[in-house]
């Protein structure tokens, strides 16, 4: 279990961890620990919000660092998947060609345009997150998104027989991984709703809708999921939950 935890953090984050041997036994439960990386990001976001409140930092500075934190922790691995899938879908090619485009290390113009728009929108929405309750909802969303991403990895049909995702899926103890990510998802959703009932519920519903949309796109356009698609979904889910939480918060404040 501890070696699987280290394997998950070594693969999906830039957090220093003890080096473990890269073998199937040490990756058996790695996907089950994947949501903990989201917990680290969420915890740092909460500390940053408290710091900004204490020292009266501007909202734009808060938003910029809030967008930067996940990239610093993960090294941008999920944004890379977002870019690869964007290029593949924008090609309007057949399924095999789309899978080949995702494997290409080069980035296309469509990916550059959309990732820039994504980060601009994310920064703009974060400028509206000024209270600790809204921040807590968003902090929990990093756990929820990774729980759903891990769940898809072991339950969705795989589009390819090899690749980075398969290195984690093939040796995984599926029932244990499903149980682990489900527990993380339920716990994070509970805290999200406890922090703010309306915002938490809105964020959770948006995550479920993104998950269903992800499965539809993965099966229709690619014949199943891949590591890049898991990253694409994670980014889509996080910004959808962020927007849902902020919009419901603004609406609630307006009604009050």
FIKOLZA-1660 file (N, C-alpha, C; in steps of 0.1 Angstrom, whole numbers, plus 5000, padded with zeros to 4 digits):
% residues 256
   i   px   py   pz ch aa at
   1 5008 4988 5000  A  X  N
   1 5000 5000 5000  A  X CA
   1 5009 5013 5000  A  X  C
   2 5019 5013 5008  A  X  N
   2 5027 5025 5009  A  X CA
   2 5036 5027 4997  A  X  C
   3 5040 5016 4991  A  X  N
   3 5047 5017 4978  A  X CA
   3 5038 5021 4967  A  X  C
   4 5026 5017 4967  A  X  N
   4 5016 5022 4957  A  X CA
   4 5013 5036 4959  A  X  C
   5 5013 5041 4971  A  X  N
   5 5011 5055 4974  A  X CA
   5 5023 5063 4969  A  X  C
   6 5035 5058 4971  A  X  N
   6 5047 5065 4966  A  X CA
   6 5047 5065 4950  A  X  C
   7 5042 5054 4944  A  X  N
   7 5042 5053 4930  A  X CA
   7 5032 5063 4924  A  X  C
   8 5021 5065 4930  A  X  N
   8 5011 5074 4926  A  X CA
   8 5016 5089 4926  A  X  C
   9 5022 5092 4937  A  X  N
   9 5028 5106 4939  A  X CA
   9 5040 5108 4929  A  X  C
  10 5048 5098 4927  A  X  N
  10 5059 5099 4918  A  X CA
  10 5054 5101 4904  A  X  C
  11 5043 5095 4900  A  X  N
  11 5038 5096 4886  A  X CA
  11 5030 5108 4884  A  X  C
  12 5021 5111 4893  A  X  N
  12 5012 5122 4891  A  X CA
  12 5014 5135 4898  A  X  C
  13 5026 5136 4904  A  X  N
  13 5029 5149 4911  A  X CA
  13 5044 5151 4911  A  X  C
  14 5048 5163 4915  A  X  N
  14 5062 5166 4916  A  X CA
  14 5066 5167 4931  A  X  C
  15 5058 5161 4940  A  X  N
  15 5061 5161 4954  A  X CA
  15 5072 5151 4957  A  X  C
  16 5083 5154 4963  A  X  N
  16 5093 5145 4966  A  X CA
  16 5088 5133 4974  A  X  C
  17 5091 5121 4970  A  X  N
  17 5087 5109 4976  A  X CA
  17 5099 5099 4976  A  X  C
  18 5099 5089 4985  A  X  N
  18 5109 5079 4985  A  X CA
  18 5108 5071 4972  A  X  C
  19 5120 5068 4966  A  X  N
  19 5120 5061 4953  A  X CA
  19 5116 5046 4956  A  X  C
  20 5107 5041 4948  A  X  N
  20 5104 5027 4949  A  X CA
  20 5106 5020 4935  A  X  C
  21 5108 5007 4936  A  X  N
  21 5110 5000 4923  A  X CA
  21 5098 5001 4914  A  X  C
  22 5100 5003 4901  A  X  N
  22 5089 5005 4892  A  X CA
  22 5085 4991 4887  A  X  C
  23 5076 4984 4895  A  X  N
  23 5071 4971 4891  A  X CA
  23 5056 4971 4894  A  X  C
  24 5049 4960 4888  A  X  N
  24 5035 4959 4889  A  X CA
  24 5030 4958 4904  A  X  C
  25 5037 4951 4912  A  X  N
  25 5033 4950 4926  A  X CA
  25 5032 4963 4933  A  X  C
  26 5041 4972 4930  A  X  N
  26 5041 4985 4936  A  X CA
  26 5031 4995 4930  A  X  C
  27 5024 4991 4919  A  X  N
  27 5014 4999 4913  A  X CA
  27 5000 4994 4915  A  X  C
  28 4999 4983 4923  A  X  N
  28 4986 4977 4924  A  X CA
  28 4975 4986 4930  A  X  C
  29 4978 4994 4939  A  X  N
  29 4968 5003 4945  A  X CA
  29 4970 5018 4942  A  X  C
  30 4979 5021 4932  A  X  N
  30 4983 5035 4930  A  X CA
  30 4972 5043 4926  A  X  C
  31 4963 5039 4917  A  X  N
  31 4952 5047 4913  A  X CA
  31 4942 5050 4924  A  X  C
  32 4942 5041 4934  A  X  N
  32 4933 5043 4946  A  X CA
  32 4938 5055 4954  A  X  C
  33 4951 5057 4954  A  X  N
  33 4957 5069 4961  A  X CA
  33 4957 5082 4954  A  X  C
  34 4954 5081 4941  A  X  N
  34 4954 5093 4932  A  X CA
  34 4947 5105 4938  A  X  C
  35 4935 5103 4944  A  X  N
  35 4928 5115 4950  A  X CA
  35 4936 5123 4961  A  X  C
  36 4945 5116 4967  A  X  N
  36 4953 5123 4978  A  X CA
  36 4961 5134 4972  A  X  C
  37 4965 5133 4960  A  X  N
  37 4972 5145 4954  A  X CA
  37 4963 5157 4953  A  X  C
  38 4950 5154 4950  A  X  N
  38 4941 5165 4950  A  X CA
  38 4939 5171 4964  A  X  C
  39 4940 5162 4974  A  X  N
  39 4939 5167 4988  A  X CA
  39 4950 5177 4992  A  X  C
  40 4962 5174 4986  A  X  N
  40 4974 5183 4989  A  X CA
  40 4971 5196 4982  A  X  C
  41 4967 5196 4970  A  X  N
  41 4964 5208 4962  A  X CA
  41 4953 5216 4970  A  X  C
  42 4942 5209 4974  A  X  N
  42 4932 5216 4981  A  X CA
  42 4936 5222 4994  A  X  C
  43 4945 5215 5001  A  X  N
  43 4950 5220 5014  A  X CA
  43 4959 5233 5012  A  X  C
  44 4967 5232 5001  A  X  N
  44 4975 5244 4998  A  X CA
  44 4966 5256 4994  A  X  C
  45 4956 5253 4987  A  X  N
  45 4946 5264 4983  A  X CA
  45 4940 5270 4995  A  X  C
  46 4936 5262 5005  A  X  N
  46 4930 5268 5017  A  X CA
  46 4940 5276 5025  A  X  C
  47 4953 5272 5026  A  X  N
  47 4963 5280 5032  A  X CA
  47 4966 5293 5025  A  X  C
  48 4965 5292 5012  A  X  N
  48 4967 5305 5004  A  X CA
  48 4956 5314 5006  A  X  C
  49 4944 5309 5007  A  X  N
  49 4932 5318 5009  A  X CA
  49 4933 5325 5023  A  X  C
  50 4937 5317 5033  A  X  N
  50 4939 5323 5046  A  X CA
  50 4950 5333 5047  A  X  C
  51 4961 5330 5040  A  X  N
  51 4972 5340 5039  A  X CA
  51 4967 5353 5032  A  X  C
  52 4960 5352 5021  A  X  N
  52 4955 5364 5014  A  X CA
  52 4946 5372 5022  A  X  C
  53 4937 5365 5030  A  X  N
  53 4928 5372 5038  A  X CA
  53 4935 5379 5050  A  X  C
  54 4945 5372 5056  A  X  N
  54 4952 5378 5067  A  X CA
  54 4960 5390 5063  A  X  C
  55 4966 5390 5051  A  X  N
  55 4975 5401 5047  A  X CA
  55 4970 5409 5036  A  X  C
  56 4956 5408 5034  A  X  N
  56 4949 5417 5024  A  X CA
  56 4955 5417 5010  A  X  C
  57 4958 5405 5006  A  X  N
  57 4963 5404 4992  A  X CA
  57 4952 5406 4982  A  X  C
  58 4955 5411 4971  A  X  N
  58 4944 5414 4961  A  X CA
  58 4938 5401 4955  A  X  C
  59 4926 5402 4950  A  X  N
  59 4919 5390 4945  A  X CA
  59 4926 5385 4932  A  X  C
  60 4932 5393 4924  A  X  N
  60 4939 5389 4912  A  X CA
  60 4951 5380 4916  A  X  C
  61 4959 5385 4926  A  X  N
  61 4970 5377 4931  A  X CA
  61 4966 5363 4936  A  X  C
  62 4955 5363 4944  A  X  N
  62 4950 5351 4949  A  X CA
  62 4946 5341 4937  A  X  C
  63 4939 5347 4927  A  X  N
  63 4935 5339 4916  A  X CA
  63 4947 5333 4908  A  X  C
  64 4957 5342 4905  A  X  N
  64 4968 5337 4898  A  X CA
  64 4975 5326 4904  A  X  C
  65 4978 5327 4917  A  X  N
  65 4984 5316 4925  A  X CA
  65 4975 5304 4926  A  X  C
  66 4962 5306 4927  A  X  N
  66 4953 5294 4928  A  X CA
  66 4953 5286 4915  A  X  C
  67 4955 5293 4904  A  X  N
  67 4956 5286 4891  A  X CA
  67 4970 5279 4890  A  X  C
  68 4980 5285 4895  A  X  N
  68 4994 5280 4894  A  X CA
  68 4996 5268 4903  A  X  C
  69 4989 5267 4914  A  X  N
  69 4992 5257 4924  A  X CA
  69 4990 5242 4918  A  X  C
  70 4979 5239 4911  A  X  N
  70 4978 5225 4906  A  X CA
  70 4989 5222 4896  A  X  C
  71 4993 5232 4888  A  X  N
  71 5004 5230 4878  A  X CA
  71 5017 5228 4885  A  X  C
  72 5020 5235 4896  A  X  N
  72 5033 5233 4903  A  X CA
  72 5033 5219 4910  A  X  C
  73 5022 5215 4915  A  X  N
  73 5021 5202 4922  A  X CA
  73 5022 5190 4912  A  X  C
  74 5015 5191 4901  A  X  N
  74 5014 5180 4892  A  X CA
  74 5024 5181 4880  A  X  C
  75 5030 5192 4879  A  X  N
  75 5039 5194 4867  A  X CA
  75 5032 5196 4854  A  X  C
  76 5019 5198 4855  A  X  N
  76 5011 5200 4843  A  X CA
  76 5008 5188 4835  A  X  C
  77 5009 5176 4841  A  X  N
  77 5006 5164 4834  A  X CA
  77 4992 5163 4829  A  X  C
  78 4982 5168 4836  A  X  N
  78 4968 5167 4832  A  X CA
  78 4965 5178 4821  A  X  C
  79 4971 5189 4822  A  X  N
  79 4970 5199 4812  A  X CA
  79 4976 5194 4798  A  X  C
  80 4986 5186 4799  A  X  N
  80 4992 5180 4787  A  X CA
  80 4982 5171 4781  A  X  C
  81 4975 5163 4789  A  X  N
  81 4964 5154 4784  A  X CA
  81 4953 5162 4778  A  X  C
  82 4949 5174 4784  A  X  N
  82 4939 5182 4779  A  X CA
  82 4943 5187 4765  A  X  C
  83 4955 5191 4763  A  X  N
  83 4960 5196 4750  A  X CA
  83 4960 5185 4740  A  X  C
  84 4965 5173 4744  A  X  N
  84 4965 5162 4734  A  X CA
  84 4951 5159 4729  A  X  C
  85 4941 5158 4738  A  X  N
  85 4928 5154 4734  A  X CA
  85 4922 5166 4726  A  X  C
  86 4924 5178 4730  A  X  N
  86 4919 5189 4722  A  X CA
  86 4924 5189 4707  A  X  C
  87 4937 5186 4705  A  X  N
  87 4942 5185 4692  A  X CA
  87 4936 5173 4684  A  X  C
  88 4934 5162 4691  A  X  N
  88 4929 5150 4685  A  X CA
  88 4914 5153 4681  A  X  C
  89 4906 5158 4689  A  X  N
  89 4892 5161 4686  A  X CA
  89 4890 5172 4675  A  X  C
  90 4899 5182 4675  A  X  N
  90 4898 5192 4666  A  X CA
  90 4902 5188 4652  A  X  C
  91 4909 5176 4650  A  X  N
  91 4914 5171 4637  A  X CA
  91 4902 5166 4629  A  X  C
  92 4891 5162 4635  A  X  N
  92 4880 5156 4628  A  X CA
  92 4884 5144 4620  A  X  C
  93 4894 5137 4624  A  X  N
  93 4899 5125 4617  A  X CA
  93 4892 5113 4623  A  X  C
  94 4895 5101 4617  A  X  N
  94 4890 5089 4622  A  X CA
  94 4896 5085 4635  A  X  C
  95 4890 5075 4641  A  X  N
  95 4894 5071 4655  A  X CA
  95 4909 5068 4656  A  X  C
  96 4915 5060 4647  A  X  N
  96 4929 5056 4647  A  X CA
  96 4938 5068 4646  A  X  C
  97 4934 5078 4637  A  X  N
  97 4942 5090 4636  A  X CA
  97 4942 5098 4648  A  X  C
  98 4930 5099 4655  A  X  N
  98 4929 5107 4667  A  X CA
  98 4938 5101 4678  A  X  C
  99 4938 5088 4679  A  X  N
  99 4947 5081 4689  A  X CA
  99 4962 5084 4686  A  X  C
 100 4965 5084 4673  A  X  N
 100 4979 5087 4669  A  X CA
 100 4983 5102 4672  A  X  C
 101 4973 5111 4670  A  X  N
 101 4976 5125 4673  A  X CA
 101 4979 5127 4688  A  X  C
 102 4971 5119 4696  A  X  N
 102 4973 5120 4711  A  X CA
 102 4987 5115 4715  A  X  C
 103 4993 5106 4707  A  X  N
 103 5006 5101 4711  A  X CA
 103 5017 5109 4705  A  X  C
 104 5014 5119 4697  A  X  N
 104 5024 5128 4691  A  X CA
 104 5028 5138 4702  A  X  C
 105 5041 5139 4705  A  X  N
 105 5046 5148 4715  A  X CA
 105 5045 5163 4711  A  X  C
 106 5042 5166 4699  A  X  N
 106 5041 5180 4695  A  X CA
 106 5027 5186 4698  A  X  C
 107 5026 5199 4700  A  X  N
 107 5014 5205 4703  A  X CA
 107 5009 5213 4691  A  X  C
 108 4996 5212 4689  A  X  N
 108 4990 5219 4678  A  X CA
 108 4984 5233 4682  A  X  C
 109 4980 5240 4672  A  X  N
 109 4974 5254 4674  A  X CA
 109 4961 5253 4682  A  X  C
 110 4953 5243 4679  A  X  N
 110 4940 5243 4687  A  X CA
 110 4942 5241 4702  A  X  C
 111 4952 5233 4705  A  X  N
 111 4955 5230 4719  A  X CA
 111 4960 5243 4726  A  X  C
 112 4969 5251 4719  A  X  N
 112 4974 5263 4724  A  X CA
 112 4963 5273 4727  A  X  C
 113 4955 5274 4717  A  X  N
 113 4944 5284 4719  A  X CA
 113 4934 5280 4730  A  X  C
 114 4931 5268 4731  A  X  N
 114 4921 5264 4741  A  X CA
 114 4927 5263 4755  A  X  C
 115 4939 5259 4756  A  X  N
 115 4945 5259 4770  A  X CA
 115 4947 5274 4775  A  X  C
 116 4950 5283 4766  A  X  N
 116 4951 5297 4770  A  X CA
 116 4937 5302 4775  A  X  C
 117 4927 5299 4767  A  X  N
 117 4913 5303 4771  A  X CA
 117 4909 5297 4784  A  X  C
 118 4913 5284 4786  A  X  N
 118 4910 5277 4798  A  X CA
 118 4916 5284 4810  A  X  C
 119 4929 5287 4809  A  X  N
 119 4936 5294 4821  A  X CA
 119 4931 5308 4823  A  X  C
 120 4927 5315 4813  A  X  N
 120 4922 5328 4814  A  X CA
 120 4908 5328 4821  A  X  C
 121 4900 5319 4817  A  X  N
 121 4887 5317 4823  A  X CA
 121 4888 5313 4838  A  X  C
 122 4897 5303 4840  A  X  N
 122 4899 5298 4854  A  X CA
 122 4904 5309 4863  A  X  C
 123 4913 5318 4858  A  X  N
 123 4918 5329 4866  A  X CA
 123 4907 5339 4869  A  X  C
 124 4899 5342 4859  A  X  N
 124 4888 5351 4860  A  X CA
 124 4878 5347 4871  A  X  C
 125 4874 5334 4870  A  X  N
 125 4865 5329 4880  A  X CA
 125 4870 5328 4894  A  X  C
 126 4883 5325 4895  A  X  N
 126 4889 5325 4909  A  X CA
 126 4889 5339 4915  A  X  C
 127 4889 5349 4907  A  X  N
 127 4889 5363 4913  A  X CA
 127 4876 5365 4921  A  X  C
 128 4866 5357 4919  A  X  N
 128 4853 5358 4926  A  X CA
 128 4853 5349 4938  A  X  C
 129 4863 5342 4941  A  X  N
 129 4864 5333 4953  A  X CA
 129 4870 5341 4964  A  X  C
 130 4863 5347 4973  A  X  N
 130 4868 5356 4983  A  X CA
 130 4866 5351 4998  A  X  C
 131 4858 5341 4999  A  X  N
 131 4855 5336 5013  A  X CA
 131 4860 5322 5015  A  X  C
 132 4861 5318 5028  A  X  N
 132 4867 5305 5031  A  X CA
 132 4857 5293 5027  A  X  C
 133 4844 5295 5028  A  X  N
 133 4835 5285 5025  A  X CA
 133 4836 5281 5010  A  X  C
 134 4836 5291 5001  A  X  N
 134 4837 5288 4987  A  X CA
 134 4850 5282 4984  A  X  C
 135 4861 5286 4991  A  X  N
 135 4874 5280 4989  A  X CA
 135 4874 5266 4993  A  X  C
 136 4867 5263 5004  A  X  N
 136 4867 5249 5009  A  X CA
 136 4860 5240 4999  A  X  C
 137 4849 5245 4993  A  X  N
 137 4842 5237 4982  A  X CA
 137 4851 5234 4971  A  X  C
 138 4859 5244 4966  A  X  N
 138 4868 5242 4955  A  X CA
 138 4879 5233 4959  A  X  C
 139 4884 5235 4971  A  X  N
 139 4895 5226 4976  A  X CA
 139 4891 5211 4975  A  X  C
 140 4879 5208 4979  A  X  N
 140 4874 5194 4978  A  X CA
 140 4872 5190 4964  A  X  C
 141 4870 5199 4955  A  X  N
 141 4868 5195 4941  A  X CA
 141 4880 5188 4935  A  X  C
 142 4892 5191 4940  A  X  N
 142 4904 5185 4934  A  X CA
 142 4904 5170 4938  A  X  C
 143 4898 5167 4949  A  X  N
 143 4898 5153 4953  A  X CA
 143 4887 5146 4945  A  X  C
 144 4875 5152 4944  A  X  N
 144 4864 5146 4936  A  X CA
 144 4868 5143 4922  A  X  C
 145 4875 5153 4915  A  X  N
 145 4878 5151 4901  A  X CA
 145 4888 5140 4899  A  X  C
 146 4898 5138 4909  A  X  N
 146 4907 5127 4908  A  X CA
 146 4901 5114 4911  A  X  C
 147 4891 5114 4920  A  X  N
 147 4884 5102 4923  A  X CA
 147 4876 5097 4911  A  X  C
 148 4869 5105 4904  A  X  N
 148 4862 5102 4892  A  X CA
 148 4871 5097 4881  A  X  C
 149 4883 5104 4880  A  X  N
 149 4893 5101 4870  A  X CA
 149 4898 5087 4872  A  X  C
 150 4902 5084 4885  A  X  N
 150 4907 5071 4888  A  X CA
 150 4896 5060 4886  A  X  C
 151 4884 5063 4889  A  X  N
 151 4873 5054 4887  A  X CA
 151 4871 5050 4873  A  X  C
 152 4872 5061 4864  A  X  N
 152 4871 5058 4850  A  X CA
 152 4882 5049 4844  A  X  C
 153 4894 5051 4850  A  X  N
 153 4906 5044 4845  A  X CA
 153 4904 5029 4847  A  X  C
 154 4897 5025 4858  A  X  N
 154 4896 5010 4861  A  X CA
 154 4882 5005 4857  A  X  C
 155 4873 5013 4853  A  X  N
 155 4859 5008 4849  A  X CA
 155 4856 5010 4834  A  X  C
 156 4862 5020 4828  A  X  N
 156 4859 5023 4814  A  X CA
 156 4867 5013 4805  A  X  C
 157 4862 5011 4793  A  X  N
 157 4869 5003 4783  A  X CA
 157 4881 5011 4779  A  X  C
 158 4893 5005 4777  A  X  N
 158 4905 5012 4773  A  X CA
 158 4906 5012 4758  A  X  C
 159 4910 5024 4753  A  X  N
 159 4911 5026 4738  A  X CA
 159 4923 5019 4733  A  X  C
 160 4934 5018 4741  A  X  N
 160 4946 5012 4736  A  X CA
 160 4951 5001 4746  A  X  C
 161 4959 4991 4740  A  X  N
 161 4963 4980 4748  A  X CA
 161 4976 4983 4756  A  X  C
 162 4982 4995 4752  A  X  N
 162 4994 4999 4759  A  X CA
 162 4994 5013 4762  A  X  C
 163 5004 5018 4769  A  X  N
 163 5004 5032 4773  A  X CA
 163 5006 5034 4788  A  X  C
 164 5008 5047 4792  A  X  N
 164 5010 5049 4806  A  X CA
 164 4999 5045 4815  A  X  C
 165 4987 5047 4810  A  X  N
 165 4975 5044 4818  A  X CA
 165 4975 5029 4820  A  X  C
 166 4978 5021 4810  A  X  N
 166 4978 5007 4811  A  X CA
 166 4988 5002 4821  A  X  C
 167 4999 5009 4823  A  X  N
 167 5009 5005 4833  A  X CA
 167 5003 5005 4847  A  X  C
 168 4993 5013 4849  A  X  N
 168 4986 5014 4862  A  X CA
 168 4973 5005 4863  A  X  C
 169 4966 5004 4852  A  X  N
 169 4954 4997 4851  A  X CA
 169 4956 4982 4852  A  X  C
 170 4965 4977 4844  A  X  N
 170 4967 4962 4843  A  X CA
 170 4970 4956 4856  A  X  C
 171 4980 4961 4864  A  X  N
 171 4983 4955 4876  A  X CA
 171 4974 4959 4888  A  X  C
 172 4965 4968 4886  A  X  N
 172 4957 4973 4897  A  X CA
 172 4947 4962 4903  A  X  C
 173 4945 4963 4916  A  X  N
 173 4935 4955 4922  A  X CA
 173 4922 4962 4921  A  X  C
 174 4914 4959 4911  A  X  N
 174 4903 4967 4907  A  X CA
 174 4893 4970 4918  A  X  C
 175 4889 4959 4925  A  X  N
 175 4878 4961 4935  A  X CA
 175 4883 4970 4946  A  X  C
 176 4896 4969 4950  A  X  N
 176 4902 4977 4960  A  X CA
 176 4903 4991 4956  A  X  C
 177 4907 4993 4943  A  X  N
 177 4909 5007 4938  A  X CA
 177 4895 5014 4937  A  X  C
 178 4885 5007 4932  A  X  N
 178 4871 5012 4931  A  X CA
 178 4867 5016 4945  A  X  C
 179 4869 5008 4955  A  X  N
 179 4865 5011 4969  A  X CA
 179 4872 5023 4974  A  X  C
 180 4885 5024 4971  A  X  N
 180 4893 5035 4976  A  X CA
 180 4889 5049 4970  A  X  C
 181 4887 5049 4957  A  X  N
 181 4883 5062 4951  A  X CA
 181 4869 5066 4954  A  X  C
 182 4861 5055 4957  A  X  N
 182 4847 5058 4960  A  X CA
 182 4846 5065 4974  A  X  C
 183 4854 5059 4983  A  X  N
 183 4855 5065 4997  A  X CA
 183 4860 5079 4997  A  X  C
 184 4870 5082 4989  A  X  N
 184 4876 5095 4987  A  X CA
 184 4865 5105 4981  A  X  C
 185 4858 5100 4971  A  X  N
 185 4848 5108 4965  A  X CA
 185 4836 5112 4974  A  X  C
 186 4832 5102 4982  A  X  N
 186 4821 5104 4991  A  X CA
 186 4825 5114 5002  A  X  C
 187 4837 5111 5008  A  X  N
 187 4842 5120 5018  A  X CA
 187 4844 5134 5014  A  X  C
 188 4850 5136 5002  A  X  N
 188 4852 5150 4997  A  X CA
 188 4839 5156 4994  A  X  C
 189 4829 5149 4988  A  X  N
 189 4816 5154 4985  A  X CA
 189 4809 5159 4998  A  X  C
 190 4810 5150 5008  A  X  N
 190 4804 5154 5021  A  X CA
 190 4809 5167 5027  A  X  C
 191 4823 5168 5027  A  X  N
 191 4829 5181 5032  A  X CA
 191 4825 5193 5023  A  X  C
 192 4824 5190 5010  A  X  N
 192 4820 5201 5001  A  X CA
 192 4806 5206 5004  A  X  C
 193 4797 5197 5006  A  X  N
 193 4783 5201 5009  A  X CA
 193 4782 5207 5023  A  X  C
 194 4790 5201 5032  A  X  N
 194 4790 5206 5046  A  X CA
 194 4795 5221 5046  A  X  C
 195 4805 5224 5038  A  X  N
 195 4811 5237 5038  A  X CA
 195 4801 5247 5033  A  X  C
 196 4794 5243 5022  A  X  N
 196 4783 5252 5017  A  X CA
 196 4773 5243 5009  A  X  C
 197 4761 5242 5015  A  X  N
 197 4752 5232 5009  A  X CA
 197 4749 5235 4994  A  X  C
 198 4745 5247 4991  A  X  N
 198 4741 5250 4977  A  X CA
 198 4753 5249 4968  A  X  C
 199 4764 5255 4971  A  X  N
 199 4776 5255 4963  A  X CA
 199 4781 5240 4962  A  X  C
 200 4781 5233 4973  A  X  N
 200 4786 5219 4973  A  X CA
 200 4778 5210 4964  A  X  C
 201 4765 5212 4965  A  X  N
 201 4756 5204 4957  A  X CA
 201 4757 5207 4942  A  X  C
 202 4759 5220 4939  A  X  N
 202 4760 5224 4925  A  X CA
 202 4773 5219 4919  A  X  C
 203 4784 5219 4927  A  X  N
 203 4797 5214 4922  A  X CA
 203 4796 5199 4920  A  X  C
 204 4790 5192 4929  A  X  N
 204 4789 5177 4928  A  X CA
 204 4781 5173 4916  A  X  C
 205 4770 5180 4913  A  X  N
 205 4762 5177 4902  A  X CA
 205 4769 5180 4889  A  X  C
 206 4777 5191 4889  A  X  N
 206 4785 5194 4877  A  X CA
 206 4796 5183 4874  A  X  C
 207 4801 5178 4885  A  X  N
 207 4811 5167 4884  A  X CA
 207 4805 5155 4878  A  X  C
 208 4793 5151 4882  A  X  N
 208 4786 5139 4877  A  X CA
 208 4783 5141 4862  A  X  C
 209 4778 5153 4859  A  X  N
 209 4775 5156 4845  A  X CA
 209 4787 5155 4836  A  X  C
 210 4798 5160 4841  A  X  N
 210 4811 5160 4833  A  X CA
 210 4816 5145 4832  A  X  C
 211 4814 5137 4842  A  X  N
 211 4817 5123 4841  A  X CA
 211 4810 5116 4830  A  X  C
 212 4797 5118 4830  A  X  N
 212 4788 5112 4819  A  X CA
 212 4792 5117 4806  A  X  C
 213 4795 5130 4804  A  X  N
 213 4799 5136 4791  A  X CA
 213 4812 5130 4787  A  X  C
 214 4821 5128 4797  A  X  N
 214 4835 5122 4794  A  X CA
 214 4833 5108 4789  A  X  C
 215 4825 5100 4795  A  X  N
 215 4823 5086 4790  A  X CA
 215 4817 5086 4776  A  X  C
 216 4808 5095 4773  A  X  N
 216 4802 5096 4760  A  X CA
 216 4812 5100 4749  A  X  C
 217 4821 5110 4752  A  X  N
 217 4831 5114 4743  A  X CA
 217 4842 5104 4741  A  X  C
 218 4846 5098 4752  A  X  N
 218 4856 5088 4751  A  X CA
 218 4852 5076 4743  A  X  C
 219 4840 5071 4744  A  X  N
 219 4836 5059 4737  A  X CA
 219 4832 5063 4722  A  X  C
 220 4826 5075 4720  A  X  N
 220 4822 5078 4707  A  X CA
 220 4834 5082 4698  A  X  C
 221 4844 5090 4703  A  X  N
 221 4855 5095 4695  A  X CA
 221 4867 5086 4695  A  X  C
 222 4869 5079 4706  A  X  N
 222 4882 5071 4708  A  X CA
 222 4880 5057 4710  A  X  C
 223 4868 5052 4713  A  X  N
 223 4866 5038 4715  A  X CA
 223 4869 5034 4729  A  X  C
 224 4871 5043 4738  A  X  N
 224 4874 5040 4752  A  X CA
 224 4883 5051 4758  A  X  C
 225 4888 5049 4770  A  X  N
 225 4896 5059 4776  A  X CA
 225 4911 5057 4775  A  X  C
 226 4919 5067 4777  A  X  N
 226 4933 5067 4777  A  X CA
 226 4938 5076 4788  A  X  C
 227 4951 5076 4791  A  X  N
 227 4957 5085 4801  A  X CA
 227 4954 5100 4797  A  X  C
 228 4955 5103 4785  A  X  N
 228 4953 5117 4780  A  X CA
 228 4938 5121 4783  A  X  C
 229 4929 5112 4780  A  X  N
 229 4915 5114 4782  A  X CA
 229 4911 5116 4797  A  X  C
 230 4918 5108 4805  A  X  N
 230 4916 5110 4820  A  X CA
 230 4921 5124 4824  A  X  C
 231 4932 5129 4819  A  X  N
 231 4936 5142 4822  A  X CA
 231 4927 5153 4816  A  X  C
 232 4922 5151 4804  A  X  N
 232 4913 5160 4798  A  X CA
 232 4900 5161 4806  A  X  C
 233 4895 5150 4811  A  X  N
 233 4883 5150 4819  A  X CA
 233 4886 5157 4833  A  X  C
 234 4897 5154 4839  A  X  N
 234 4901 5160 4851  A  X CA
 234 4900 5176 4850  A  X  C
 235 4906 5181 4840  A  X  N
 235 4906 5196 4838  A  X CA
 235 4892 5201 4835  A  X  C
 236 4885 5194 4827  A  X  N
 236 4871 5198 4824  A  X CA
 236 4863 5198 4837  A  X  C
 237 4864 5187 4845  A  X  N
 237 4857 5186 4857  A  X CA
 237 4860 5197 4867  A  X  C
 238 4873 5200 4869  A  X  N
 238 4877 5210 4879  A  X CA
 238 4872 5224 4875  A  X  C
 239 4872 5228 4862  A  X  N
 239 4867 5241 4859  A  X CA
 239 4852 5242 4860  A  X  C
 240 4845 5230 4856  A  X  N
 240 4831 5230 4857  A  X CA
 240 4826 5231 4872  A  X  C
 241 4833 5224 4881  A  X  N
 241 4830 5225 4895  A  X CA
 241 4833 5239 4901  A  X  C
 242 4844 5245 4896  A  X  N
 242 4847 5259 4900  A  X CA
 242 4836 5269 4896  A  X  C
 243 4832 5268 4883  A  X  N
 243 4822 5277 4878  A  X CA
 243 4809 5275 4885  A  X  C
 244 4805 5262 4887  A  X  N
 244 4792 5259 4894  A  X CA
 244 4792 5265 4908  A  X  C
 245 4803 5263 4915  A  X  N
 245 4804 5268 4929  A  X CA
 245 4803 5283 4930  A  X  C
 246 4810 5290 4921  A  X  N
 246 4811 5305 4921  A  X CA
 246 4797 5310 4916  A  X  C
 247 4792 5305 4906  A  X  N
 247 4779 5310 4901  A  X CA
 247 4768 5309 4911  A  X  C
 248 4767 5297 4917  A  X  N
 248 4757 5295 4928  A  X CA
 248 4759 5304 4940  A  X  C
 249 4772 5306 4943  A  X  N
 249 4775 5315 4954  A  X CA
 249 4770 5329 4951  A  X  C
 250 4773 5334 4939  A  X  N
 250 4768 5348 4935  A  X CA
 250 4753 5349 4934  A  X  C
 251 4747 5338 4929  A  X  N
 251 4732 5338 4928  A  X CA
 251 4726 5339 4943  A  X  C
 252 4732 5331 4951  A  X  N
 252 4727 5330 4965  A  X CA
 252 4729 5343 4972  A  X  C
 253 4740 5350 4970  A  X  N
 253 4742 5363 4976  A  X CA
 253 4733 5373 4971  A  X  C
 254 4730 5372 4958  A  X  N
 254 4720 5382 4952  A  X CA
 254 4706 5380 4957  A  X  C
 255 4702 5367 4960  A  X  N
 255 4689 5365 4965  A  X CA
 255 4688 5369 4980  A  X  C
 256 4699 5367 4987  A  X  N
 256 4699 5372 5001  A  X CA
 256 4699 5387 5002  A  X  C
% end
